[in-house]
Every structure is written in C-alpha cells, then in structure tokens.
C-alpha cells in the first residue's frame, strides 16, 4: 500500500478515535496519550519513525517582583 493511501485511511481513523477519546477524557493528558498511541500505530503501518518533541521551555530566567 502506498504512503498516501495509508495516510488517507489512517487520518479518518485517527480523527474518529481522538474524537472518542476527547468525549471520554477528563484531562488534556488523556487526549495526548490517545493521540500518541494512534500516531505510533499509524507510523508503524506506514513503516516510518516519528520523533516526538514534547513540552519544552521557550523562555528562561528569573521573574522579579517589582513594587
């Protein structure tokens, strides 16, 4: 099966499963976990490797309180 066919089929499945997960979720983390699981399954079906970049710091330093 060609990559575009796999992506097309898996995109529909992903949308349905994430919608279901979102309806049941009580926390955002539950949706993220479901999403990672679905993406990993899709990557395996397509024979590709995904590299996740999770939460990261976009700024650093010290906050000073000024009166």
Rosetta blueprint (number, residue, H / E / L):
1 X L
2 X L
3 X H
4 X H
5 X H
6 X H
7 X H
8 X H
9 X H
10 X H
11 X H
12 X H
13 X H
14 X H
15 X H
16 X H
17 X H
18 X H
19 X H
20 X H
21 X H
22 X H
23 X H
24 X H
25 X L
26 X L
27 X L
28 X H
29 X H
30 X H
31 X H
32 X H
33 X H
34 X H
35 X H
36 X H
37 X H
38 X H
39 X H
40 X H
41 X H
42 X H
43 X H
44 X H
45 X H
46 X H
47 X L
48 X L
49 X L
50 X L
51 X L
52 X L
53 X L
54 X L
55 X L
56 X L
57 X L
58 X L
59 X L
60 X L
61 X L
62 X L
63 X L
64 X L
65 X L
66 X L
67 X L
